[in-house]
Amino acid sequence: MDDSMQRVTYGELKQKIIDVGRHLSVRQLVVIEMGNNMDSVIFYLGCLFRGTVAILVHENLSEFELSEYIVKFEPEYLFLSMDYK
């Protein structure tokens, strides 16, 4: 089930993971603001599928704390939770 309580089949989940993985590169570094939602999980699994290095951070980090990760690790991508303020 996804966040809106709709069902997602394993086949649909697999396709979403593959779709995310197609946009990433092996050994590329990404920071994921990991929330308790389907999009965060799919993006993380897409990273694992592709061999992308993912740094998971809590979705409630302050803007300052998040910027510290960005400056320190210089990720190629930053995945933010849909609820980011």
HTML snippet that shows the backbone in 3Dmol.js (N, CA, C, O; Angstrom):
<script src="https://3Dmol.org/build/3Dmol-min.js"></script>
<div id="view" style="width:600px;height:400px;position:relative"></div>
<script>
const pdb = `
ATOM      1  N   MET A   1       0.834  -1.179   0.000  1.00  0.00           N
ATOM      2  CA  MET A   1       0.000   0.000   0.000  1.00  0.00           C
ATOM      3  C   MET A   1       0.877   1.240   0.000  1.00  0.00           C
ATOM      4  O   MET A   1       1.968   1.246   0.571  1.00  0.00           O
ATOM      5  N   ASP A   2       0.390   2.284  -0.643  1.00  0.00           N
ATOM      6  CA  ASP A   2       1.124   3.537  -0.613  1.00  0.00           C
ATOM      7  C   ASP A   2       0.558   4.454   0.460  1.00  0.00           C
ATOM      8  O   ASP A   2      -0.304   4.047   1.238  1.00  0.00           O
ATOM      9  N   ASP A   3       1.041   5.690   0.504  1.00  0.00           N
ATOM     10  CA  ASP A   3       0.657   6.626   1.561  1.00  0.00           C
ATOM     11  C   ASP A   3      -0.833   6.922   1.596  1.00  0.00           C
ATOM     12  O   ASP A   3      -1.386   7.199   2.661  1.00  0.00           O
ATOM     13  N   SER A   4      -1.481   6.866   0.454  1.00  0.00           N
ATOM     14  CA  SER A   4      -2.917   7.158   0.407  1.00  0.00           C
ATOM     15  C   SER A   4      -3.746   5.889   0.562  1.00  0.00           C
ATOM     16  O   SER A   4      -4.941   5.874   0.267  1.00  0.00           O
ATOM     17  N   MET A   5      -3.095   4.821   1.030  1.00  0.00           N
ATOM     18  CA  MET A   5      -3.735   3.526   1.281  1.00  0.00           C
ATOM     19  C   MET A   5      -4.198   2.834  -0.002  1.00  0.00           C
ATOM     20  O   MET A   5      -5.082   1.978   0.035  1.00  0.00           O
ATOM     21  N   GLN A   6      -3.602   3.203  -1.132  1.00  0.00           N
ATOM     22  CA  GLN A   6      -3.886   2.503  -2.377  1.00  0.00           C
ATOM     23  C   GLN A   6      -2.918   1.336  -2.500  1.00  0.00           C
ATOM     24  O   GLN A   6      -1.779   1.408  -2.039  1.00  0.00           O
ATOM     25  N   ARG A   7      -3.371   0.286  -3.113  1.00  0.00           N
ATOM     26  CA  ARG A   7      -2.529  -0.897  -3.262  1.00  0.00           C
ATOM     27  C   ARG A   7      -1.546  -0.723  -4.418  1.00  0.00           C
ATOM     28  O   ARG A   7      -1.875  -0.159  -5.461  1.00  0.00           O
ATOM     29  N   VAL A   8      -0.338  -1.219  -4.201  1.00  0.00           N
ATOM     30  CA  VAL A   8       0.700  -1.239  -5.220  1.00  0.00           C
ATOM     31  C   VAL A   8       1.174  -2.680  -5.311  1.00  0.00           C
ATOM     32  O   VAL A   8       1.577  -3.267  -4.307  1.00  0.00           O
ATOM     33  N   THR A   9       1.130  -3.247  -6.499  1.00  0.00           N
ATOM     34  CA  THR A   9       1.569  -4.631  -6.654  1.00  0.00           C
ATOM     35  C   THR A   9       3.096  -4.695  -6.633  1.00  0.00           C
ATOM     36  O   THR A   9       3.774  -3.683  -6.808  1.00  0.00           O
ATOM     37  N   TYR A  10       3.620  -5.888  -6.417  1.00  0.00           N
ATOM     38  CA  TYR A  10       5.068  -6.060  -6.459  1.00  0.00           C
ATOM     39  C   TYR A  10       5.608  -5.685  -7.833  1.00  0.00           C
ATOM     40  O   TYR A  10       6.687  -5.102  -7.942  1.00  0.00           O
ATOM     41  N   GLY A  11       4.870  -6.015  -8.867  1.00  0.00           N
ATOM     42  CA  GLY A  11       5.288  -5.668 -10.226  1.00  0.00           C
ATOM     43  C   GLY A  11       5.356  -4.162 -10.429  1.00  0.00           C
ATOM     44  O   GLY A  11       6.299  -3.660 -11.039  1.00  0.00           O
ATOM     45  N   GLU A  12       4.364  -3.439  -9.922  1.00  0.00           N
ATOM     46  CA  GLU A  12       4.360  -1.973 -10.024  1.00  0.00           C
ATOM     47  C   GLU A  12       5.504  -1.374  -9.215  1.00  0.00           C
ATOM     48  O   GLU A  12       6.164  -0.435  -9.660  1.00  0.00           O
ATOM     49  N   LEU A  13       5.732  -1.919  -8.034  1.00  0.00           N
ATOM     50  CA  LEU A  13       6.826  -1.445  -7.188  1.00  0.00           C
ATOM     51  C   LEU A  13       8.166  -1.666  -7.888  1.00  0.00           C
ATOM     52  O   LEU A  13       9.015  -0.775  -7.910  1.00  0.00           O
ATOM     53  N   LYS A  14       8.349  -2.847  -8.452  1.00  0.00           N
ATOM     54  CA  LYS A  14       9.587  -3.154  -9.167  1.00  0.00           C
ATOM     55  C   LYS A  14       9.805  -2.178 -10.313  1.00  0.00           C
ATOM     56  O   LYS A  14      10.922  -1.701 -10.511  1.00  0.00           O
ATOM     57  N   GLN A  15       8.759  -1.875 -11.067  1.00  0.00           N
ATOM     58  CA  GLN A  15       8.887  -0.955 -12.195  1.00  0.00           C
ATOM     59  C   GLN A  15       9.249   0.451 -11.727  1.00  0.00           C
ATOM     60  O   GLN A  15      10.053   1.127 -12.368  1.00  0.00           O
ATOM     61  N   LYS A  16       8.669   0.895 -10.625  1.00  0.00           N
ATOM     62  CA  LYS A  16       8.989   2.223 -10.084  1.00  0.00           C
ATOM     63  C   LYS A  16      10.448   2.287  -9.642  1.00  0.00           C
ATOM     64  O   LYS A  16      11.120   3.296  -9.856  1.00  0.00           O
ATOM     65  N   ILE A  17      10.934   1.221  -9.032  1.00  0.00           N
ATOM     66  CA  ILE A  17      12.330   1.155  -8.592  1.00  0.00           C
ATOM     67  C   ILE A  17      13.267   1.202  -9.796  1.00  0.00           C
ATOM     68  O   ILE A  17      14.270   1.917  -9.773  1.00  0.00           O
ATOM     69  N   ILE A  18      12.952   0.456 -10.831  1.00  0.00           N
ATOM     70  CA  ILE A  18      13.759   0.459 -12.060  1.00  0.00           C
ATOM     71  C   ILE A  18      13.746   1.841 -12.694  1.00  0.00           C
ATOM     72  O   ILE A  18      14.786   2.322 -13.144  1.00  0.00           O
ATOM     73  N   ASP A  19      12.584   2.486 -12.735  1.00  0.00           N
ATOM     74  CA  ASP A  19      12.470   3.825 -13.324  1.00  0.00           C
ATOM     75  C   ASP A  19      13.359   4.829 -12.597  1.00  0.00           C
ATOM     76  O   ASP A  19      14.027   5.642 -13.236  1.00  0.00           O
ATOM     77  N   VAL A  20      13.372   4.778 -11.279  1.00  0.00           N
ATOM     78  CA  VAL A  20      14.246   5.671 -10.503  1.00  0.00           C
ATOM     79  C   VAL A  20      15.705   5.348 -10.808  1.00  0.00           C
ATOM     80  O   VAL A  20      16.505   6.254 -11.042  1.00  0.00           O
ATOM     81  N   GLY A  21      16.049   4.079 -10.807  1.00  0.00           N
ATOM     82  CA  GLY A  21      17.422   3.662 -11.044  1.00  0.00           C
ATOM     83  C   GLY A  21      17.973   4.105 -12.384  1.00  0.00           C
ATOM     84  O   GLY A  21      19.176   4.330 -12.516  1.00  0.00           O
ATOM     85  N   ARG A  22      17.115   4.231 -13.374  1.00  0.00           N
ATOM     86  CA  ARG A  22      17.558   4.652 -14.711  1.00  0.00           C
ATOM     87  C   ARG A  22      18.125   6.070 -14.714  1.00  0.00           C
ATOM     88  O   ARG A  22      18.912   6.419 -15.594  1.00  0.00           O
ATOM     89  N   HIS A  23      17.739   6.872 -13.757  1.00  0.00           N
ATOM     90  CA  HIS A  23      18.181   8.270 -13.707  1.00  0.00           C
ATOM     91  C   HIS A  23      19.420   8.466 -12.838  1.00  0.00           C
ATOM     92  O   HIS A  23      19.903   9.587 -12.683  1.00  0.00           O
ATOM     93  N   LEU A  24      19.930   7.382 -12.278  1.00  0.00           N
ATOM     94  CA  LEU A  24      21.077   7.459 -11.376  1.00  0.00           C
ATOM     95  C   LEU A  24      22.272   6.735 -11.982  1.00  0.00           C
ATOM     96  O   LEU A  24      22.137   5.967 -12.935  1.00  0.00           O
ATOM     97  N   SER A  25      23.435   6.995 -11.414  1.00  0.00           N
ATOM     98  CA  SER A  25      24.658   6.338 -11.870  1.00  0.00           C
ATOM     99  C   SER A  25      25.260   5.515 -10.734  1.00  0.00           C
ATOM    100  O   SER A  25      25.048   5.795  -9.554  1.00  0.00           O
ATOM    101  N   VAL A  26      26.006   4.506 -11.124  1.00  0.00           N
ATOM    102  CA  VAL A  26      26.701   3.664 -10.151  1.00  0.00           C
ATOM    103  C   VAL A  26      27.707   4.522  -9.387  1.00  0.00           C
ATOM    104  O   VAL A  26      28.405   5.343  -9.983  1.00  0.00           O
ATOM    105  N   ARG A  27      27.781   4.336  -8.092  1.00  0.00           N
ATOM    106  CA  ARG A  27      28.715   5.014  -7.188  1.00  0.00           C
ATOM    107  C   ARG A  27      28.443   6.508  -7.046  1.00  0.00           C
ATOM    108  O   ARG A  27      29.208   7.212  -6.386  1.00  0.00           O
ATOM    109  N   GLN A  28      27.385   6.996  -7.645  1.00  0.00           N
ATOM    110  CA  GLN A  28      26.993   8.390  -7.470  1.00  0.00           C
ATOM    111  C   GLN A  28      26.509   8.574  -6.031  1.00  0.00           C
ATOM    112  O   GLN A  28      25.948   7.644  -5.453  1.00  0.00           O
ATOM    113  N   LEU A  29      26.713   9.739  -5.452  1.00  0.00           N
ATOM    114  CA  LEU A  29      26.322   9.985  -4.069  1.00  0.00           C
ATOM    115  C   LEU A  29      25.041  10.810  -4.021  1.00  0.00           C
ATOM    116  O   LEU A  29      24.936  11.848  -4.674  1.00  0.00           O
ATOM    117  N   VAL A  30      24.070  10.342  -3.242  1.00  0.00           N
ATOM    118  CA  VAL A  30      22.828  11.086  -3.041  1.00  0.00           C
ATOM    119  C   VAL A  30      22.519  11.152  -1.547  1.00  0.00           C
ATOM    120  O   VAL A  30      22.838  10.233  -0.792  1.00  0.00           O
ATOM    121  N   VAL A  31      21.899  12.245  -1.140  1.00  0.00           N
ATOM    122  CA  VAL A  31      21.396  12.382   0.221  1.00  0.00           C
ATOM    123  C   VAL A  31      19.881  12.266   0.136  1.00  0.00           C
ATOM    124  O   VAL A  31      19.238  12.978  -0.635  1.00  0.00           O
ATOM    125  N   ILE A  32      19.319  11.369   0.928  1.00  0.00           N
ATOM    126  CA  ILE A  32      17.870  11.149   0.927  1.00  0.00           C
ATOM    127  C   ILE A  32      17.308  11.564   2.273  1.00  0.00           C
ATOM    128  O   ILE A  32      17.681  11.024   3.314  1.00  0.00           O
ATOM    129  N   GLU A  33      16.405  12.533   2.235  1.00  0.00           N
ATOM    130  CA  GLU A  33      15.660  12.894   3.435  1.00  0.00           C
ATOM    131  C   GLU A  33      14.583  11.825   3.580  1.00  0.00           C
ATOM    132  O   GLU A  33      13.536  11.891   2.936  1.00  0.00           O
ATOM    133  N   MET A  34      14.853  10.846   4.429  1.00  0.00           N
ATOM    134  CA  MET A  34      14.030   9.646   4.504  1.00  0.00           C
ATOM    135  C   MET A  34      12.800   9.871   5.368  1.00  0.00           C
ATOM    136  O   MET A  34      12.893  10.024   6.586  1.00  0.00           O
ATOM    137  N   GLY A  35      11.654   9.887   4.716  1.00  0.00           N
ATOM    138  CA  GLY A  35      10.392  10.007   5.423  1.00  0.00           C
ATOM    139  C   GLY A  35       9.684   8.668   5.481  1.00  0.00           C
ATOM    140  O   GLY A  35      10.120   7.698   4.861  1.00  0.00           O
ATOM    141  N   ASN A  36       8.625   8.619   6.206  1.00  0.00           N
ATOM    142  CA  ASN A  36       7.817   7.408   6.311  1.00  0.00           C
ATOM    143  C   ASN A  36       6.763   7.461   5.211  1.00  0.00           C
ATOM    144  O   ASN A  36       5.568   7.593   5.474  1.00  0.00           O
ATOM    145  N   ASN A  37       7.244   7.354   3.956  1.00  0.00           N
ATOM    146  CA  ASN A  37       6.337   7.445   2.814  1.00  0.00           C
ATOM    147  C   ASN A  37       6.862   6.597   1.659  1.00  0.00           C
ATOM    148  O   ASN A  37       8.035   6.226   1.616  1.00  0.00           O
ATOM    149  N   MET A  38       5.976   6.309   0.744  1.00  0.00           N
ATOM    150  CA  MET A  38       6.293   5.431  -0.376  1.00  0.00           C
ATOM    151  C   MET A  38       7.390   6.012  -1.273  1.00  0.00           C
ATOM    152  O   MET A  38       8.266   5.276  -1.726  1.00  0.00           O
ATOM    153  N   ASP A  39       7.353   7.319  -1.533  1.00  0.00           N
ATOM    154  CA  ASP A  39       8.345   7.925  -2.422  1.00  0.00           C
ATOM    155  C   ASP A  39       9.762   7.772  -1.881  1.00  0.00           C
ATOM    156  O   ASP A  39      10.687   7.471  -2.636  1.00  0.00           O
ATOM    157  N   SER A  40       9.936   7.977  -0.579  1.00  0.00           N
ATOM    158  CA  SER A  40      11.262   7.826   0.028  1.00  0.00           C
ATOM    159  C   SER A  40      11.770   6.395  -0.112  1.00  0.00           C
ATOM    160  O   SER A  40      12.933   6.172  -0.448  1.00  0.00           O
ATOM    161  N   VAL A  41      10.904   5.443   0.143  1.00  0.00           N
ATOM    162  CA  VAL A  41      11.289   4.028   0.051  1.00  0.00           C
ATOM    163  C   VAL A  41      11.638   3.663  -1.386  1.00  0.00           C
ATOM    164  O   VAL A  41      12.640   2.990  -1.626  1.00  0.00           O
ATOM    165  N   ILE A  42      10.828   4.098  -2.339  1.00  0.00           N
ATOM    166  CA  ILE A  42      11.088   3.792  -3.750  1.00  0.00           C
ATOM    167  C   ILE A  42      12.408   4.408  -4.195  1.00  0.00           C
ATOM    168  O   ILE A  42      13.193   3.757  -4.884  1.00  0.00           O
ATOM    169  N   PHE A  43      12.662   5.659  -3.805  1.00  0.00           N
ATOM    170  CA  PHE A  43      13.916   6.297  -4.200  1.00  0.00           C
ATOM    171  C   PHE A  43      15.112   5.565  -3.594  1.00  0.00           C
ATOM    172  O   PHE A  43      16.115   5.347  -4.274  1.00  0.00           O
ATOM    173  N   TYR A  44      15.013   5.186  -2.322  1.00  0.00           N
ATOM    174  CA  TYR A  44      16.096   4.449  -1.667  1.00  0.00           C
ATOM    175  C   TYR A  44      16.338   3.103  -2.357  1.00  0.00           C
ATOM    176  O   TYR A  44      17.481   2.741  -2.632  1.00  0.00           O
ATOM    177  N   LEU A  45      15.270   2.372  -2.630  1.00  0.00           N
ATOM    178  CA  LEU A  45      15.419   1.079  -3.302  1.00  0.00           C
ATOM    179  C   LEU A  45      15.956   1.247  -4.717  1.00  0.00           C
ATOM    180  O   LEU A  45      16.700   0.395  -5.204  1.00  0.00           O
ATOM    181  N   GLY A  46      15.585   2.340  -5.382  1.00  0.00           N
ATOM    182  CA  GLY A  46      16.138   2.646  -6.701  1.00  0.00           C
ATOM    183  C   GLY A  46      17.644   2.854  -6.629  1.00  0.00           C
ATOM    184  O   GLY A  46      18.380   2.433  -7.522  1.00  0.00           O
ATOM    185  N   CYS A  47      18.097   3.507  -5.563  1.00  0.00           N
ATOM    186  CA  CYS A  47      19.540   3.692  -5.352  1.00  0.00           C
ATOM    187  C   CYS A  47      20.235   2.348  -5.162  1.00  0.00           C
ATOM    188  O   CYS A  47      21.280   2.094  -5.762  1.00  0.00           O
ATOM    189  N   LEU A  48      19.657   1.494  -4.331  1.00  0.00           N
ATOM    190  CA  LEU A  48      20.244   0.170  -4.108  1.00  0.00           C
ATOM    191  C   LEU A  48      20.282  -0.631  -5.402  1.00  0.00           C
ATOM    192  O   LEU A  48      21.279  -1.290  -5.699  1.00  0.00           O
ATOM    193  N   PHE A  49      19.208  -0.578  -6.166  1.00  0.00           N
ATOM    194  CA  PHE A  49      19.111  -1.303  -7.434  1.00  0.00           C
ATOM    195  C   PHE A  49      20.214  -0.866  -8.396  1.00  0.00           C
ATOM    196  O   PHE A  49      20.809  -1.694  -9.086  1.00  0.00           O
ATOM    197  N   ARG A  50      20.480   0.426  -8.435  1.00  0.00           N
ATOM    198  CA  ARG A  50      21.437   0.980  -9.395  1.00  0.00           C
ATOM    199  C   ARG A  50      22.881   0.946  -8.896  1.00  0.00           C
ATOM    200  O   ARG A  50      23.812   1.081  -9.691  1.00  0.00           O
ATOM    201  N   GLY A  51      23.073   0.769  -7.597  1.00  0.00           N
ATOM    202  CA  GLY A  51      24.421   0.801  -7.047  1.00  0.00           C
ATOM    203  C   GLY A  51      24.859   2.208  -6.679  1.00  0.00           C
ATOM    204  O   GLY A  51      26.052   2.499  -6.589  1.00  0.00           O
ATOM    205  N   THR A  52      23.890   3.065  -6.469  1.00  0.00           N
ATOM    206  CA  THR A  52      24.144   4.440  -6.062  1.00  0.00           C
ATOM    207  C   THR A  52      24.349   4.474  -4.550  1.00  0.00           C
ATOM    208  O   THR A  52      23.684   3.745  -3.814  1.00  0.00           O
ATOM    209  N   VAL A  53      25.261   5.314  -4.090  1.00  0.00           N
ATOM    210  CA  VAL A  53      25.540   5.435  -2.665  1.00  0.00           C
ATOM    211  C   VAL A  53      24.540   6.412  -2.058  1.00  0.00           C
ATOM    212  O   VAL A  53      24.465   7.570  -2.470  1.00  0.00           O
ATOM    213  N   ALA A  54      23.777   5.943  -1.083  1.00  0.00           N
ATOM    214  CA  ALA A  54      22.740   6.768  -0.465  1.00  0.00           C
ATOM    215  C   ALA A  54      23.089   7.067   0.987  1.00  0.00           C
ATOM    216  O   ALA A  54      23.420   6.169   1.760  1.00  0.00           O
ATOM    217  N   ILE A  55      23.010   8.335   1.338  1.00  0.00           N
ATOM    218  CA  ILE A  55      23.139   8.755   2.728  1.00  0.00           C
ATOM    219  C   ILE A  55      21.738   9.115   3.189  1.00  0.00           C
ATOM    220  O   ILE A  55      21.124  10.041   2.659  1.00  0.00           O
ATOM    221  N   LEU A  56      21.231   8.386   4.177  1.00  0.00           N
ATOM    222  CA  LEU A  56      19.883   8.634   4.681  1.00  0.00           C
ATOM    223  C   LEU A  56      19.948   9.603   5.847  1.00  0.00           C
ATOM    224  O   LEU A  56      20.736   9.434   6.777  1.00  0.00           O
ATOM    225  N   VAL A  57      19.096  10.631   5.776  1.00  0.00           N
ATOM    226  CA  VAL A  57      19.001  11.587   6.877  1.00  0.00           C
ATOM    227  C   VAL A  57      17.543  11.673   7.313  1.00  0.00           C
ATOM    228  O   VAL A  57      16.632  11.403   6.530  1.00  0.00           O
ATOM    229  N   HIS A  58      17.337  12.045   8.547  1.00  0.00           N
ATOM    230  CA  HIS A  58      15.986  12.138   9.111  1.00  0.00           C
ATOM    231  C   HIS A  58      15.208  13.260   8.434  1.00  0.00           C
ATOM    232  O   HIS A  58      15.761  14.317   8.130  1.00  0.00           O
ATOM    233  N   GLU A  59      13.934  13.022   8.203  1.00  0.00           N
ATOM    234  CA  GLU A  59      13.111  14.010   7.505  1.00  0.00           C
ATOM    235  C   GLU A  59      12.874  15.281   8.312  1.00  0.00           C
ATOM    236  O   GLU A  59      12.447  16.289   7.749  1.00  0.00           O
ATOM    237  N   ASN A  60      13.136  15.260   9.600  1.00  0.00           N
ATOM    238  CA  ASN A  60      12.898  16.436  10.435  1.00  0.00           C
ATOM    239  C   ASN A  60      14.163  17.226  10.751  1.00  0.00           C
ATOM    240  O   ASN A  60      14.183  18.013  11.698  1.00  0.00           O
ATOM    241  N   LEU A  61      15.219  17.019   9.965  1.00  0.00           N
ATOM    242  CA  LEU A  61      16.422  17.819  10.174  1.00  0.00           C
ATOM    243  C   LEU A  61      16.113  19.281   9.888  1.00  0.00           C
ATOM    244  O   LEU A  61      15.279  19.600   9.041  1.00  0.00           O
ATOM    245  N   SER A  62      16.792  20.157  10.601  1.00  0.00           N
ATOM    246  CA  SER A  62      16.636  21.586  10.313  1.00  0.00           C
ATOM    247  C   SER A  62      17.324  21.898   8.982  1.00  0.00           C
ATOM    248  O   SER A  62      18.128  21.111   8.484  1.00  0.00           O
ATOM    249  N   GLU A  63      16.999  23.034   8.430  1.00  0.00           N
ATOM    250  CA  GLU A  63      17.625  23.457   7.183  1.00  0.00           C
ATOM    251  C   GLU A  63      19.144  23.558   7.361  1.00  0.00           C
ATOM    252  O   GLU A  63      19.905  23.208   6.459  1.00  0.00           O
ATOM    253  N   PHE A  64      19.575  24.038   8.524  1.00  0.00           N
ATOM    254  CA  PHE A  64      21.003  24.154   8.821  1.00  0.00           C
ATOM    255  C   PHE A  64      21.668  22.777   8.858  1.00  0.00           C
ATOM    256  O   PHE A  64      22.726  22.581   8.260  1.00  0.00           O
ATOM    257  N   GLU A  65      21.051  21.830   9.555  1.00  0.00           N
ATOM    258  CA  GLU A  65      21.623  20.478   9.648  1.00  0.00           C
ATOM    259  C   GLU A  65      21.712  19.828   8.273  1.00  0.00           C
ATOM    260  O   GLU A  65      22.711  19.186   7.950  1.00  0.00           O
ATOM    261  N   LEU A  66      20.676  19.991   7.470  1.00  0.00           N
ATOM    262  CA  LEU A  66      20.684  19.423   6.124  1.00  0.00           C
ATOM    263  C   LEU A  66      21.787  20.058   5.281  1.00  0.00           C
ATOM    264  O   LEU A  66      22.476  19.367   4.531  1.00  0.00           O
ATOM    265  N   SER A  67      21.951  21.364   5.404  1.00  0.00           N
ATOM    266  CA  SER A  67      22.994  22.048   4.629  1.00  0.00           C
ATOM    267  C   SER A  67      24.387  21.562   5.030  1.00  0.00           C
ATOM    268  O   SER A  67      25.295  21.550   4.198  1.00  0.00           O
ATOM    269  N   GLU A  68      24.570  21.164   6.283  1.00  0.00           N
ATOM    270  CA  GLU A  68      25.860  20.615   6.713  1.00  0.00           C
ATOM    271  C   GLU A  68      26.189  19.324   5.964  1.00  0.00           C
ATOM    272  O   GLU A  68      27.335  19.110   5.570  1.00  0.00           O
ATOM    273  N   TYR A  69      25.195  18.469   5.767  1.00  0.00           N
ATOM    274  CA  TYR A  69      25.410  17.238   4.988  1.00  0.00           C
ATOM    275  C   TYR A  69      25.766  17.572   3.546  1.00  0.00           C
ATOM    276  O   TYR A  69      26.654  16.954   2.958  1.00  0.00           O
ATOM    277  N   ILE A  70      25.077  18.542   2.988  1.00  0.00           N
ATOM    278  CA  ILE A  70      25.314  18.911   1.592  1.00  0.00           C
ATOM    279  C   ILE A  70      26.732  19.449   1.412  1.00  0.00           C
ATOM    280  O   ILE A  70      27.428  19.065   0.472  1.00  0.00           O
ATOM    281  N   VAL A  71      27.156  20.327   2.302  1.00  0.00           N
ATOM    282  CA  VAL A  71      28.498  20.906   2.215  1.00  0.00           C
ATOM    283  C   VAL A  71      29.565  19.831   2.438  1.00  0.00           C
ATOM    284  O   VAL A  71      30.569  19.793   1.728  1.00  0.00           O
ATOM    285  N   LYS A  72      29.347  18.974   3.409  1.00  0.00           N
ATOM    286  CA  LYS A  72      30.353  17.962   3.754  1.00  0.00           C
ATOM    287  C   LYS A  72      30.511  16.890   2.674  1.00  0.00           C
ATOM    288  O   LYS A  72      31.634  16.511   2.341  1.00  0.00           O
ATOM    289  N   PHE A  73      29.393  16.400   2.125  1.00  0.00           N
ATOM    290  CA  PHE A  73      29.457  15.256   1.214  1.00  0.00           C
ATOM    291  C   PHE A  73      29.320  15.615  -0.264  1.00  0.00           C
ATOM    292  O   PHE A  73      29.645  14.792  -1.120  1.00  0.00           O
ATOM    293  N   GLU A  74      28.850  16.819  -0.587  1.00  0.00           N
ATOM    294  CA  GLU A  74      28.682  17.269  -1.973  1.00  0.00           C
ATOM    295  C   GLU A  74      27.977  16.223  -2.839  1.00  0.00           C
ATOM    296  O   GLU A  74      28.552  15.742  -3.815  1.00  0.00           O
ATOM    297  N   PRO A  75      26.746  15.871  -2.495  1.00  0.00           N
ATOM    298  CA  PRO A  75      26.032  14.835  -3.255  1.00  0.00           C
ATOM    299  C   PRO A  75      25.645  15.312  -4.654  1.00  0.00           C
ATOM    300  O   PRO A  75      25.481  16.507  -4.902  1.00  0.00           O
ATOM    301  N   GLU A  76      25.504  14.353  -5.553  1.00  0.00           N
ATOM    302  CA  GLU A  76      25.024  14.645  -6.905  1.00  0.00           C
ATOM    303  C   GLU A  76      23.550  15.039  -6.878  1.00  0.00           C
ATOM    304  O   GLU A  76      23.110  15.915  -7.622  1.00  0.00           O
ATOM    305  N   TYR A  77      22.796  14.368  -6.000  1.00  0.00           N
ATOM    306  CA  TYR A  77      21.360  14.624  -5.878  1.00  0.00           C
ATOM    307  C   TYR A  77      20.971  14.735  -4.416  1.00  0.00           C
ATOM    308  O   TYR A  77      21.625  14.190  -3.527  1.00  0.00           O
ATOM    309  N   LEU A  78      19.886  15.457  -4.202  1.00  0.00           N
ATOM    310  CA  LEU A  78      19.286  15.585  -2.884  1.00  0.00           C
ATOM    311  C   LEU A  78      17.810  15.251  -3.047  1.00  0.00           C
ATOM    312  O   LEU A  78      17.087  15.934  -3.772  1.00  0.00           O
ATOM    313  N   PHE A  79      17.365  14.193  -2.364  1.00  0.00           N
ATOM    314  CA  PHE A  79      15.957  13.804  -2.416  1.00  0.00           C
ATOM    315  C   PHE A  79      15.295  14.298  -1.144  1.00  0.00           C
ATOM    316  O   PHE A  79      15.641  13.866  -0.045  1.00  0.00           O
ATOM    317  N   LEU A  80      14.331  15.215  -1.298  1.00  0.00           N
ATOM    318  CA  LEU A  80      13.635  15.784  -0.150  1.00  0.00           C
ATOM    319  C   LEU A  80      12.251  15.190  -0.018  1.00  0.00           C
ATOM    320  O   LEU A  80      11.580  14.914  -1.012  1.00  0.00           O
ATOM    321  N   SER A  81      11.836  14.999   1.208  1.00  0.00           N
ATOM    322  CA  SER A  81      10.487  14.518   1.493  1.00  0.00           C
ATOM    323  C   SER A  81       9.476  15.505   0.934  1.00  0.00           C
ATOM    324  O   SER A  81       9.746  16.704   0.864  1.00  0.00           O
ATOM    325  N   MET A  82       8.322  15.009   0.539  1.00  0.00           N
ATOM    326  CA  MET A  82       7.267  15.866  -0.013  1.00  0.00           C
ATOM    327  C   MET A  82       6.806  16.910   0.987  1.00  0.00           C
ATOM    328  O   MET A  82       6.249  17.934   0.588  1.00  0.00           O
ATOM    329  N   ASP A  83       7.019  16.683   2.261  1.00  0.00           N
ATOM    330  CA  ASP A  83       6.552  17.597   3.299  1.00  0.00           C
ATOM    331  C   ASP A  83       7.614  18.613   3.699  1.00  0.00           C
ATOM    332  O   ASP A  83       7.465  19.297   4.711  1.00  0.00           O
ATOM    333  N   TYR A  84       8.693  18.720   2.908  1.00  0.00           N
ATOM    334  CA  TYR A  84       9.794  19.618   3.278  1.00  0.00           C
ATOM    335  C   TYR A  84       9.324  21.062   3.324  1.00  0.00           C
ATOM    336  O   TYR A  84       8.583  21.507   2.446  1.00  0.00           O
ATOM    337  N   LYS A  85       9.752  21.794   4.344  1.00  0.00           N
ATOM    338  CA  LYS A  85       9.354  23.199   4.504  1.00  0.00           C
ATOM    339  C   LYS A  85      10.542  24.098   4.316  1.00  0.00           C
ATOM    340  O   LYS A  85      10.413  25.319   4.412  1.00  0.00           O
TER     341      LYS A  85
END
`;
const viewer = $3Dmol.createViewer("view");
viewer.addModel(pdb, "pdb");
viewer.setStyle({}, {cartoon: {color: "spectrum"}});
viewer.zoomTo();
viewer.render();
</script>
